[in-house]
């Protein structure tokens, strides 16, 4: 067994070294231009539910025209352009067009409330905004409050009349004069400020360069067991996943099939209908009923994130395809992956081995590198990880140990060099594909004058992985009649995106505390205790 593992690791190391020796394009637009020269009339993007598809040549031309449009708006290198769109072609075009002129995209979750939208616009200092017409009511509620954003720099996609001096998407489509690059853009220039849910409350903007995206997508090609040219993305585009799925597609000269929104009930049917060869398979889709033709898809390889136990075995048996675990974060991209030929590791719960341009180590509580089998915090270093958190030097300093990024996740490494996730230091709740900061939920609830303290914790959920449960301690002398669940729920719905609103609510007389007077959340999530007992379920509208 050890000899087999040695052979696998040797082949993996050789492949990864070969990838690191490759010369990457200078920028993301350069990758598209190179792919267009090779695959010009192939279909690059297929938004199949909207019956919209574009070739490589058309995609390149659109990005050039929109880049010229941004320039005519007065957008220059280093300016931040916020993008608040659903899964549609304009998102992909905007991203690469922004990169062509050296500007920086700030993706925004369309589910954000006015409070959340205003925070990101002001924190990033966005000078322009591309927004879908259906999201304009959210923008209207903060009219004039975004300090750097003016109406003549707001571009509306969809049905819209030029009100308040705003532009329409078609106004950006400057007459095609070819791609004339007038700005020097380099690999280390920022392309994204990608906001992630912060464990300390408000989201933090990860500063990601062109090189970051090229490194992680070239890596994604390297770890595949077989080349694929029909890829599927169903996640929201404001997340980083569809963005790197697009670049992965450009590397391979393939077609990316794009869903309007995630759907667990339709995901497997999309694999079959569009003859998908690669995807990032959502674990919860495995709950869909098995069908006789599940093993007859064209699927070659799927990335599986966080699958444990025999889940990988069930996936491979059901779909007759290779499924391998990966570990990554917005800050570092894909850092660990399980080799496709490591069949002896299936079901063992490992995230795999370090990927190209990434080094990994585990540090114990003393800050020393851990011994094999010892649990500690995973740290990652390497080329083109995040350059820091936008406008947050203290958070940046706290996130690094020299050149090593501190992931906040607890890992161990076995004597063969395979990494295993054990738990997490950070207080994050993972609901479906959404990361929710417990601290942000708590901060919002603590705005209510009746609330003394609050704690948001994850509770297991068969459909979504985890749901948010909120514990509330009212101020002395008050009872739930003074601040009932309806008031709590309404308050959360007004200030939090829908996916962050707690499902379960429990009142508590006094929180268990640690010696430093922090809430002892481990006591609240004790596995021996029924987490739903005496909790109000807002979905089913009952007390459990």
C-alpha positions in Angstrom: 0.0 0.0 0.0 2.8 2.4 0.9 4.6 1.6 -2.4 1.4 2.3 -4.3 1.0 5.6 -2.5 4.7 6.4 -3.2 4.1 5.9 -7.0 1.0 8.1 -6.9 2.8 10.9 -5.1 5.8 10.6 -7.4 3.6 11.0 -10.5 1.7 13.8 -8.9 4.9 15.7 -8.0 6.3 15.3 -11.6 3.0 16.6 -13.1 2.9 19.5 -10.7 6.5 20.4 -11.4 5.9 20.4 -15.2 2.9 22.7 -14.7 5.0 25.1 -12.7 7.5 25.3 -15.5 4.8 26.5 -17.9 4.8 30.2 -19.0 1.4 31.7 -18.2 -0.2 34.6 -20.1 0.4 38.0 -18.6 -3.3 38.8 -17.9 -6.7 37.3 -18.1 -7.7 39.2 -21.3 -4.4 37.8 -22.8 -5.7 34.3 -22.1 -9.0 35.0 -23.9 -7.1 36.5 -26.8 -4.8 33.5 -27.1 -7.8 31.1 -26.9 -9.7 33.1 -29.6 -6.7 32.8 -31.9 -6.9 29.1 -31.6 -10.6 28.4 -31.2 -12.3 31.5 -32.7 -15.6 30.0 -34.0 -16.1 27.5 -31.2 -18.8 28.1 -28.7 -17.2 29.5 -25.5 -20.3 30.2 -23.4 -23.8 28.7 -23.6 -26.4 30.2 -21.3 -28.7 27.4 -22.1 -31.8 28.5 -20.2 -31.8 31.8 -22.0 -30.8 30.3 -25.4 -27.8 32.5 -25.6 -24.4 31.3 -26.8 -21.3 33.1 -28.0 -18.2 32.0 -29.8 -14.7 32.8 -28.6 -14.4 35.5 -31.3 -17.7 37.1 -30.2 -16.8 37.0 -26.6 -13.5 38.7 -27.3 -15.1 41.3 -29.5 -17.7 42.1 -26.8 -15.1 42.5 -24.1 -13.1 44.9 -26.3 -16.2 47.0 -27.1 -17.3 47.2 -23.5 -13.7 48.0 -22.4 -13.8 51.0 -24.8 -17.2 51.9 -23.4 -15.8 51.9 -19.8 -12.9 54.1 -21.0 -15.3 56.6 -22.6 -17.2 56.7 -19.2 -13.9 57.9 -17.6 -12.9 54.6 -16.0 -9.2 54.3 -15.8 -6.6 51.8 -14.4 -7.0 51.1 -10.8 -10.7 52.2 -10.6 -13.2 49.9 -9.0 -16.2 48.8 -11.0 -18.9 47.0 -9.0 -20.9 44.4 -10.8 -24.3 43.3 -9.5 -25.7 40.9 -12.0 -27.3 37.5 -12.0 -26.0 34.6 -14.1 -25.9 36.3 -17.5 -23.5 37.0 -20.3 -23.0 40.6 -19.3 -21.2 39.4 -16.1 -18.5 37.5 -18.0 -18.1 40.3 -20.6 -17.9 43.0 -17.8 -15.2 41.1 -15.9 -12.8 40.7 -18.8 -13.5 44.1 -20.2 -12.7 45.6 -16.8 -9.4 43.7 -16.8 -8.5 45.0 -20.3 -8.3 48.6 -19.0 -6.6 47.7 -15.8 -9.6 48.5 -13.7 -10.8 46.2 -10.8 -14.1 44.3 -10.6 -16.0 44.3 -7.3 -18.6 41.4 -7.6 -21.7 42.1 -5.5 -24.2 39.5 -4.2 -27.7 40.4 -5.8 -29.3 39.2 -2.6 -27.7 41.9 -0.5 -29.9 44.3 1.4 -29.4 48.1 1.0 -27.2 48.1 4.2 -24.9 45.4 2.7 -24.7 46.9 -0.7 -23.8 50.3 0.7 -21.1 48.8 2.8 -19.4 47.2 -0.2 -19.7 50.2 -2.5 -18.2 52.5 0.1 -15.6 50.1 1.4 -14.3 49.4 -2.2 -14.7 53.0 -3.3 -16.5 51.9 -6.4 -16.7 54.6 -9.1 -19.0 52.7 -11.4 -21.7 50.0 -11.1 -23.1 47.5 -13.6 -26.4 46.4 -12.2 -29.4 44.4 -13.4 -32.7 46.2 -13.8 -34.4 43.9 -11.2 -31.9 45.0 -8.5 -32.5 48.7 -9.0 -34.9 49.0 -6.0 -32.0 48.0 -3.7 -29.9 50.7 -5.2 -32.7 53.3 -4.9 -32.9 52.8 -1.2 -29.4 54.1 -0.8 -29.6 56.8 -3.3 -26.8 59.4 -2.8 -25.3 57.5 0.2 -22.5 55.8 -1.8 -19.8 58.4 -1.5 -18.0 57.7 -4.8 -20.8 56.5 -7.1 -22.6 58.9 -9.3 -25.7 58.1 -11.5 -23.8 58.8 -14.7 -21.5 55.9 -13.8 -24.4 53.4 -13.3 -24.9 51.0 -16.2 -28.2 49.0 -16.2 -28.5 45.6 -17.9 -32.0 44.5 -18.9 -35.1 46.7 -19.5 -34.4 50.2 -18.5 -35.0 53.8 -19.6 -32.2 56.2 -19.1 -33.5 57.7 -15.9 -31.4 59.9 -13.6 -28.6 60.1 -16.1 -28.0 56.3 -15.9 -26.7 54.4 -18.9 -28.0 51.2 -20.5 -25.8 48.2 -21.2 -26.1 49.0 -25.0 -24.5 52.4 -24.4 -21.3 50.5 -23.4 -21.2 48.6 -26.7 -19.0 51.1 -28.6 -18.6 50.5 -32.3 -16.2 47.6 -32.8 -12.8 49.1 -33.7 -10.8 46.0 -32.6 -9.0 45.5 -29.4 -6.6 48.5 -29.1 -4.8 48.2 -25.7 -3.8 51.6 -24.6 -3.1 50.7 -21.0 -0.2 48.6 -19.8 -1.6 45.8 -17.5 0.7 43.4 -15.7 0.1 40.1 -14.0 0.4 41.5 -10.5 -2.2 44.2 -11.1 -5.5 43.6 -9.3 -8.4 42.2 -11.2 -10.9 41.5 -8.4 -11.8 42.7 -5.0 -13.7 39.6 -4.0 -15.7 40.1 -0.8 -16.0 37.1 1.5 -17.9 36.7 4.7 -15.6 37.7 7.5 -15.4 36.0 10.9 -15.2 39.3 12.6 -18.5 40.6 11.1 -18.5 42.6 7.9 -17.2 41.1 4.6 -13.5 41.6 3.7 -12.4 42.3 0.2 -9.7 39.9 -1.1 -7.3 41.6 -3.4 -6.8 39.2 -6.3 -4.5 39.8 -9.2 -4.6 38.6 -12.8 -1.9 36.1 -12.0 -4.0 34.7 -9.2 -6.7 33.7 -11.7 -4.3 32.3 -14.2 -2.4 30.3 -11.6 -5.5 28.7 -10.0 -7.1 27.9 -13.4 -4.0 26.4 -14.9 -3.9 24.3 -11.7 -7.5 23.2 -12.2 -6.5 21.8 -15.6 -3.5 20.0 -14.2 -5.4 18.1 -11.5 -8.0 16.7 -13.9 -7.8 13.0 -14.6 -8.8 13.5 -18.2 -9.1 16.6 -20.4 -12.7 18.0 -20.7 -14.2 20.3 -23.2 -17.9 20.4 -22.0 -18.0 22.0 -18.6 -21.0 23.0 -16.4 -21.3 25.9 -13.9 -24.4 26.5 -11.9 -23.2 28.6 -9.0 -23.9 32.4 -8.8 -21.3 34.3 -10.9 -20.6 36.8 -8.2 -18.9 34.0 -6.4 -15.4 33.1 -7.6 -16.3 29.6 -8.9 -18.0 30.5 -12.2 -15.2 33.0 -12.9 -12.5 30.4 -12.6 -14.8 27.9 -14.4 -14.8 30.3 -17.4 -11.0 30.5 -17.4 -10.6 26.8 -17.1 -12.8 26.5 -20.2 -10.6 29.0 -22.1 -7.5 27.0 -21.3 -9.1 23.8 -22.7 -10.8 25.4 -25.7 -14.1 24.0 -24.5 -17.7 25.2 -23.9 -19.0 26.3 -20.5 -22.7 25.6 -20.0 -24.1 28.2 -17.6 -27.3 27.7 -15.5 -29.3 30.7 -14.4 -29.3 29.6 -10.8 -28.3 26.5 -8.7 -30.9 23.7 -8.8 -30.3 20.5 -7.0 -33.3 18.9 -8.6 -32.2 19.7 -12.2 -28.4 19.4 -11.8 -28.0 15.7 -12.8 -30.4 16.2 -15.8 -28.2 19.0 -17.0 -25.2 16.7 -16.9 -27.0 14.3 -19.1 -28.7 16.7 -21.5 -25.6 18.7 -22.3 -23.2 15.8 -22.2 -21.1 17.5 -19.5 -17.5 16.1 -19.1 -16.5 18.2 -16.0 -18.2 19.9 -13.1 -17.9 20.9 -9.5 -20.5 18.6 -8.2 -22.7 19.8 -5.3 -22.9 17.1 -2.7 -26.6 17.7 -1.9 -27.5 16.7 -5.5 -26.6 13.2 -4.5 -29.9 13.2 -2.6 -31.8 13.1 -5.9 -33.3 9.7 -6.7 -31.0 7.4 -8.6 -32.0 6.7 -12.2 -31.0 3.8 -14.5 -28.9 6.0 -16.8 -26.9 7.8 -14.2 -23.9 5.8 -15.1 -24.2 6.7 -18.8 -23.3 10.4 -18.6 -20.2 11.8 -20.4 -18.8 12.9 -17.1 -15.0 12.3 -16.8 -14.0 14.2 -13.6 -15.8 16.1 -10.9 -14.3 18.3 -8.2 -15.8 17.3 -4.8 -15.3 19.7 -1.9 -15.6 18.5 1.7 -17.0 15.0 0.9 -16.3 12.5 3.7 -16.8 8.8 4.5 -17.9 6.7 1.6 -19.6 9.6 -0.3 -16.9 9.6 -3.0 -17.4 5.9 -3.5 -21.1 6.3 -4.0 -20.5 9.1 -6.5 -18.1 7.1 -8.6 -20.3 4.0 -8.5 -23.3 6.0 -9.5 -21.8 8.1 -12.3 -18.9 5.9 -13.5 -16.7 9.0 -13.3 -13.7 10.1 -11.2 -14.6 12.3 -8.2 -11.8 13.8 -6.2 -11.8 16.1 -3.2 -10.2 19.5 -3.3 -9.5 22.2 -0.7 -9.4 25.9 -1.5 -10.4 29.3 -0.3 -11.0 32.7 -2.0 -7.7 33.9 -0.5 -5.5 31.1 -1.8 -7.4 29.4 -4.7 -7.1 25.7 -4.9 -4.4 24.6 -2.5 -4.9 20.8 -2.1 -6.3 18.2 -4.4 -6.5 14.4 -4.5 -4.8 12.8 -7.4 -7.1 11.0 -9.8 -5.1 7.8 -9.6 -5.0 7.7 -5.8 -7.7 5.1 -5.7 -6.4 3.7 -2.4 -7.3 7.1 -0.8 -11.0 7.1 -1.8 -13.2 7.3 1.2 -10.4 8.1 3.7 -11.4 11.8 4.1 -8.2 13.4 2.8 -8.2 16.6 0.8 -5.1 15.4 -1.0 -1.7 16.9 -1.8 -0.4 20.5 -2.5 -1.2 21.8 -6.0 1.1 23.7 -8.3 2.6 26.9 -7.0 1.3 26.0 -3.5 3.2 24.9 -0.3 1.3 23.7 2.8 2.3 23.2 6.4 0.5 22.7 9.7 1.4 24.8 12.7 0.5 23.9 16.3 -0.7 26.3 19.0 2.9 27.3 19.7 3.4 28.4 16.1 5.8 25.5 15.4 5.4 23.2 12.5 3.4 20.2 13.6 4.6 16.6 13.5 2.8 14.0 11.2 -0.6 13.2 12.7 -0.5 16.3 15.0 -3.5 18.7 14.6 -2.9 22.3 13.9 -3.7 25.2 11.7 -3.2 24.8 8.0 -1.0 27.5 6.4 -0.5 28.0 2.7 2.1 30.0 0.7 3.0 30.4 -2.9 2.7 32.4 -6.1 -0.2 34.8 -6.5 -2.3 34.2 -3.4 -4.3 37.3 -2.2 -2.3 40.5 -1.9 -4.2 41.3 1.3 -7.7 42.6 2.4 -8.8 45.8 0.9 -8.6 48.8 3.3 -7.9 46.4 6.2 -4.2 46.3 7.0 -4.8 44.9 10.5 -6.9 42.0 9.1 -4.2 41.4 6.5 -1.4 41.3 9.2 -3.5 38.9 11.3 -4.1 36.6 8.4 -0.4 36.0 7.6 2.5 34.3 9.4 5.3 35.8 7.4 4.7 34.6 3.8 2.2 31.9 5.0 -1.5 32.5 4.9 -3.3 31.3 8.0 -6.4 29.4 6.7 -8.2 29.2 10.1 -8.8 25.5 9.5 -7.6 22.7 11.6 -5.7 20.0 9.7 -3.4 17.0 10.2 -1.0 15.5 7.8 -0.2 11.8 7.7 3.3 10.2 7.1 2.5 9.9 3.4 2.0 13.7 3.0 -1.8 13.6 2.6 -3.8 16.4 4.3 -7.0 15.9 6.3 -9.3 18.6 7.5 -10.3 18.2 11.2 -12.4 21.2 11.9 -12.3 25.0 11.7 -11.1 27.8 14.0 -13.2 30.4 12.2 -16.8 30.7 13.2 -18.4 30.3 9.8 -21.7 28.6 8.9 -21.9 26.8 5.6 -25.5 26.9 4.3 -25.7 25.2 0.9 -23.0 27.0 -1.1 -23.2 30.1 1.1 -20.6 31.1 3.7 -22.3 33.0 6.6 -20.4 34.9 9.2 -21.8 34.1 12.6 -20.4 37.4 13.9 -22.3 39.4 11.2 -25.6 37.8 12.1 -25.0 38.4 15.8 -24.0 42.1 15.2 -27.3 42.7 13.4 -29.4 41.1 16.1 -27.5 43.1 18.8 -28.8 46.3 17.2 -32.2 45.6 18.8 -32.4 47.5 22.1 -34.0 44.6 23.8 -31.1 42.2 23.1 -28.4 41.7 25.7 -26.4 39.2 23.7 -26.8 36.8 20.8 -25.0 33.7 19.4 -25.4 32.3 15.9 -24.4 28.6 15.5 -24.7 26.0 12.8 -27.2 23.1 13.1 -27.1 20.1 10.8 -29.6 20.1 7.9 -30.1 17.2 5.5 -30.9 19.4 2.5 -28.6 22.4 3.0 -25.7 20.9 5.1 -26.1 23.5 7.8 -28.8 26.0 8.9 -28.4 29.0 11.2 -29.7 28.8 14.7 -29.9 32.0 16.8 -29.7 32.1 20.6 -31.0 35.3 22.1 -30.4 36.6 25.7 -32.7 39.5 26.4 -31.8 42.4 28.8 -32.7 41.9 32.5 -36.4 42.2 33.2 -37.5 41.5 29.6 -39.3 38.5 28.3 -39.9 37.1 24.8 -43.1 39.0 24.8 -41.0 42.2 24.7 -39.0 41.0 21.7 -40.7 38.0 20.0 -39.6 35.8 17.1 -41.6 37.8 14.6 -39.7 41.0 15.6 -36.3 39.2 15.4 -37.1 37.7 12.1 -38.4 40.9 10.6 -35.3 42.7 11.8 -33.0 40.1 10.3 -34.9 40.1 7.0 -34.5 43.9 6.7 -30.8 43.9 7.3 -29.5 40.6 6.1 -29.5 38.8 2.7 -32.1 36.0 2.7 -29.6 33.2 3.0 -28.2 34.7 6.2 -31.5 35.0 8.0 -31.6 32.4 10.9 -34.1 29.6 10.5 -34.2 28.6 14.2 -34.6 30.9 17.3 -34.1 30.0 20.9 -34.3 32.3 24.0 -31.8 31.7 26.7 -31.7 33.1 30.2 -27.9 33.2 30.4 -25.1 32.0 28.0 -22.5 29.6 29.1 -19.2 31.4 29.2 -15.5 30.7 28.9 -12.9 31.9 31.5 -12.4 35.0 29.3 -16.2 35.7 29.4 -16.8 34.7 25.8 -19.9 32.7 24.9 -19.0 29.0 25.0 -20.5 28.0 21.7 -19.2 24.4 22.1 -21.7 24.0 24.9 -24.5 25.3 22.6 -23.6 22.8 19.9 -22.9 19.8 22.1 -23.7 16.7 20.0 -25.4 15.1 23.0 -28.1 17.9 23.0 -30.9 18.1 20.5 -30.1 21.5 18.8 -33.8 22.0 17.7 -35.4 21.3 21.1 -37.5 24.3 22.2 -36.5 26.3 19.1 -38.8 28.1 16.8 -38.6 27.0 13.1 -39.5 30.0 10.9 -39.7 27.8 7.8 -42.3 25.4 9.3 -43.7 28.1 11.6 -43.6 25.8 14.7 -41.9 25.5 18.0 -39.8 22.3 18.1 
